[in-house]
Amino acid sequence: MLLIFLLSITVVLGGCAAPREEVSSPEQNELPVQSKAVLPEAEPDGDGSSEDILRLHFVDVGQGDAIMLQCPGGENILVDGGDKAQGEMLCAYLRECGIQELTAIVGTHPHADHIGGLIKVVQEFPVKAIYMPRVTHSSDTFRDLLLAIKNQGLKISTARAGVEFPLQAIKAQFIAPRADYYEDLNNYSAVLKIDYGAKSFILMGDAEKESEEQILSSGLNIKADVLKLGHHGSASSSGEDFIKAVAPSWAVIMCAPNNDYGHPHRETLQALGKYGVELLRTDEDGTLIITSDGQKIEVYKKGKKEASAGLNPVPEPAAVPGEEAVFYIGNLKSRVFHRPDCSNLPAAKNQIRLPSREEALEKGYRPCKNCLVPENCLVPGSAAELGCII
């Protein structure tokens, strides 16, 4: 039975078994054209007609990402979906916006705080195309998303640098990932650049400095008016050189209030301040709606809802583990234990030192799903690695 399951998942992943296999975008005539969308109540009417407006909804899902693009040509693209617990809310939000079907879904990388809510979306909405990077993960959330995709008869197209969406009025192209293998799962993030008229936007997923450096080295024009920062404003992303090259007027940080990881980090805020970037934060502003007619940009804030403050942050990505830790650091609040070199250690006041994995488990702590993931579960490409998700 295990063999049958693995073979069926391999079909869902399409080209994942061959790392260098060419992956083409869906043909333009296969894409649905959405009629005029209904605006959320918090967004005032723009000057132009709805058909001429690009809307980016940065949906407040707590410690996670969920970004909805309503394109001038009528296409709807969802980039990430927050944690699994946010699926129902996200579906309700999409319906509130008048969305009945999705031209494409992008799962930037396999961490739960980015793809969990997509499970419900795939089950509830017709979807024409799904893009994800060529990498597997060991989590139940990743497995459940693959099953949902398979059950809907869909296949995954590879998200990688150079793949472009066939859209009518805007250009949307992945500018990362640019390599076949990374040690840190965050750097597999599908980074999307959107150009509409004279205005540009970049959505970073959780891409960190390694990916940023590869983008800088590519020679691409990466100047953008709006930059959705990588990894929730972590110091592991948003290097000064990258911020300087993008030269955004606005930076969006998506994170939960008072999260255990200290996002956004001080270093990131200082770098943004140095270059005079205006900061927009879902932990402070709630859901954000940014609109453009291709010539100007307007920002709307729906406001912070009380429910958002109670959202539990999801354990965040960290580097692939090497040798076994001599001791572990437990989080007194979340009851998750980490390797001492994990980039997502809690604040000192919430830490407890645990001498062994056995003691941590006996005391009711759960292992961090990222820094304690078996290394072979992060090997990209081979369908055999999907055994990690069983």
N, C-alpha and C positions, 0 to 999 in steps of 0.2 A: 504493500500500500504506500509506503514511504517513497518508493521509486516512482510510482504512478503520480503521486503528488508533485514530486520534483519535476517530472517531465511536463506536467500541466503548467507549472509556474514558468518553466523555460519558454513555453509557447507565449505566455503573457509578456515576457520580457523581450520578445522579438530578437533583435540582434545582439543581445548581451553576451552571447557565447563567443563572439569574435570581436575583440577590442578594436580592431582597425576597420571593421566593416562599415561601409558608407551608409549613412542614414539620411533619407530624404524627407523633406517636409511634405505634409499632405497637399494634394493639388488644390489650387484655389477654388475650383468649381465644386469642391466637396465641402467648403466652409459655409455654415449657415449665415444668413444675413438677418440680424435682429432689428425689429422695428424700433421706433422711438422709445427710449427707456423712460420710466417714471422716476423722477428725482426723489431722493430722500427728503423728508420734510425740513431738515435742518439746512438744506442748501438753497439759497436764493436763486432766482432765475438769472442766467447770464445774459450778456448783451446779444449774443448770436443765437442762431437756431440750434436746437438740440443736436441736429445731425452734424453740425460743424464743431462740436465740442468733444474734446477728450477728457474723460473723468478718471481719476485714480482715487480709489477708496482705500485708505489705510485703516482697515477695520481693527478696532481695539479688541484683541483676543488675549489680553494679559501678556504673559511672558512667551511670546510667539509672534509669528508673522502671518498675515492674511491680507492680500492686496488684490483688489478687483479693478480691472481696466474695462471701461466702457468706451469703445473706440468710435470715432466719427463715422466709419463705414458700417456701423451696426454690430460689429463683432464684440464678443465678451470674453475676456481672458482672466482667469483666476490664478494668481501666483501665491501658492502656499495656502494653508487653511487653519493654522493654529493647532492647538492640542485637540485630542479626540473629544474632550468634554465640550469644546466650542462648536462642534459640528452642527447641532440643532440651531444654535444662535446664528451661525454663519448662513445656513440655508434660509432662515427667516429674513436675514438682512438682504440676501440676494433677491428674494421674492419682493421685498419692500422696494427694491430698485427696479422692479418690473422685469427681472431677468427670468426667462423661461428655458433657455438652453445656453450651453457654454461652447464657444468656438474652440477653446483650448484650456487645459489645466496644466500648470507648471508646478511640479514638486521640486523645489530647488535642491534639496538633498534629503536623505532619509531620516533626519531626526524628528522625534515625535512632536515637538512644538512647531513644526512647519508642515507636516503631512497628516497629522492625526485627524483634523477636521475634514480633510479631503475625502475620507472614507464615506462619511454621510453625504457629502456633496455628490460623489460619484453614484451613490445609490439613489439620490433624489432628482438629479438633473440629467437630461440628455447631454452627452459630451462627445464632441467630434474628434478631439485629439488630446493625447496626454504626453507630456514631455518630462523626463527625469534624467539625471546624469547616470552614467554607466557604472554603478557601484551598488553593492548590497549592504544590508545591515541585519543585525541579529534580533531586533526588537519585535515584540508582538504587533506593535503598531505598523511597522513596515510590512510584515506578513499579511496583516488584515487589509492593508491597502491593496497589495497585489491580488489578494483574493477578490476584493470588491471590483477591481479592474477586470479580472478574468471573468467574473460572473456577469459583467455587463457586455462581454464580447469585445472588449477593447484591447488594443496593443499599445505598448509604450514606445515612443520615438525618443531617440537619444538627444538630450540637451547638451550641447557642447558649442564651443566657439565657432562661429560661422553659420550656424543654422538660423534661418530667418523665417518668420511667420509670413505667409502670403495674405497680407491685409490690404484693404482698398485705399485707405487715406493716410496711414501712418507707416513708418518703418519700425519694426521690432525685431531685434537680432540678439542672439546670445553672443556675448563677448568673452565668456568663460563658462566652464573650465577649459583650460588650454593644454592640459597634460593628461596622460592616461592613468597616472598613479600619484596619489598624495598620501602622506602619513596621517594627516589630519582630515577627517571626514568633512569638516567645514569647507575645505578648499575645493571640494567637488561641486560646491554650490553653483547652480546655473545663474549666471549674472546676465540680466536683461537690460539692453539699452533701447530706449524708445525715442524716436525722433518724429516730431509733428510740426511742420512749418519751421519756424525759427527757434522752437523750444525743444529741449531734450531732457530725458529722465533716465536715471540708472538705478536699478533695483539689485542689491548685492547679495540677497540671501544671507548666509552666514560666512561668506568668503572672507578670508583673513589676509594678512600681509603677503604671504607667499603668492596667492592668486593675484592680489593687487599689483605686485611687482611684475608678474607675467603679463598682465594687461598693459602696464606702462611700457614694457619692452616690446609690445606688439606693434607700436607705431600708430595704433588706431586713434582717431579723434574721440577723446572721451570727455570733452567738455560737456557739462550738463547743468541745467538750471536747478534741478532737484536731484539729490542723492539720498536714497534710502540706505543708511549705513549698514555695514555688515555686522553680524553677531551682536545685535541689540546695543551697539555702542561700546562694545568691549575694547579694551586696549590692545587686544590681539588683532584688531582690524583698524581700518581708517588711519593708515600711516600718513604722516605729514606730506610726503611727496605725492601721495595719491590724492589727498584733498586739494593740494595746490594745483595738480594737473586737471582735476575735474572742475575746480573753481565754481562750486555750486552757490547759488543764492540762498537755497534752503537745504537743510539736512533733516531727514526724518529718522527718529529713533523709535523702534517698536519694542516696548518692554512693559513689565508689570510694576506697579508702585511698590516701593520698599522690597524689591526682589532680593533673594538670598545671594545673588551674584554681584551685587553692587553696580549693576548696569543702570545708566551708562557710566563708564569709568572716567575718573578725573582727567587722565591723559587725553582722552578723546575730546572732552569738552574744551580743554585748553587749546587743542589743535584747531577746533572749529572756531573758537574765539579769536585765535591769532589771525585767521583769514576772513574774519567778519561774516561768518556764515550764520544765517538766522536758523534757530533750532525749533523743530516741531517734535513733540513727544506724545505718544499715545498714553503714557502713564500719567501725564499731566493734562493733556488736551482731549483725551478720548479719541474716538474715531475722527480721522481727518479726511477731507475731500479736497483734492487739488484738481482744478479744471484749467483747460487751456483751449484757446481757439487757434493756436499755432503762432500767435503774435504776443499774447500776454498770458500771465498766469495769475490765478486767484486761489486763495486758500480759505477753506471753511472748516470750522471746528464744531463738531456735533455736541461736544461737552462730555465731561467725565460722568459716567453712570456709577452709582454706588456699588452695583454688583461687580464692577470690574476690580474694585479694591480687594475683593475676597478671592480672586482667582489664585490658585496655587501655581507657582512657577514650575516648569518642567525641568528636570536635570539637563544641563547644557553640555554641548560637545566639548571634548578635550582631546589631547593628543593620544594616538594609539599607544597602549601600554607596552613597556619593555619588560624588564625584570620585575619579579614580584616585590611589592613593597614590604619593608620591614615592619611598618605599622600603618594604620589607617586613620583618617580624620573623619569623624562622624558629624553630621549636621543635627543639632539638638532639635531644630524646628521641623525639618522635613524627614528626619530619621533615615537619611541616605548616607552611606559612607563612601569615602573617596580615597584614591591614592594621594599621598602627601604632595605630589607634583601636579595634581589636577588643576587646571586653570580656573575651575569653578568652585573652589573651596569657599565655604561660608565665611561670614565675618567672624573675627576671633571670638567674640562673645558667644557665638552659637556653635563653637567647635568643642569636640571631645576627642581625646586621643584613645584609639582602640588598638591594643597590642597585636591582635590577630584577626583574620577574617572570621574564624570560628566564633570568637567572642562577640564580634560585631553582629553576626547572624543570631547568636543566642540572645542578645539584648534587643532583638527586633529591628535592627537596621537593615535596610535594603542596599544592595550594591549599586553604585552609580552606573547607569546604563551606557555610559560613554567611556570613562577612563578605566572601567573594569571589564569592558567587552573583550572577548578573545580576539587576538590580533588577526587570525585567519578569516574572521567574519567581515573584515574590511577590505579584503582582496577584490579588486574590481574585475568584471569581465566574465569569469567562469561561472556557468550555471551551477556547477558543483558546489560553489560556495553558498548556494541557497539552502544547503543543509543546515546552515547556522540558524535559519529562521524557524525551524520546526520546534 
